[in-house]
């Protein structure tokens, strides 16, 4: 339980980086992220969306998407119309 609290504090303490995201809308208004654009103009293709959920304990704001970029699994967040990632 202590580790979980520590991880939650670390996640909420990280600064948010606002990003632009291209996405498709699937069945039932499901949002499927396809490409992420960093503020400096770099972009990466999102090859797969594995999971999307809201935080039951307010660890983060909005919806957290677990996506695959290259061979890495990353978190991408959507809060209203705003997309962001947590930056260390």
Long-range contacts (C-beta under 8 A, 24 or more apart in sequence): 8-57, 8-59, 11-59, 11-60, 11-86, 12-59, 12-60, 14-86, 14-87, 14-88, 15-86, 15-87, 16-77, 16-84, 16-85, 16-86, 16-87, 17-84, 17-85, 17-86, 17-87, 18-82, 18-83, 18-84, 19-76, 19-83, 19-84, 19-85, 20-83, 21-76, 21-78, 21-83, 31-63, 31-78, 33-65, 33-67, 33-76, 36-67, 36-69, 36-76, 36-83, 36-85, 44-69, 44-70, 45-69, 46-76, 60-86
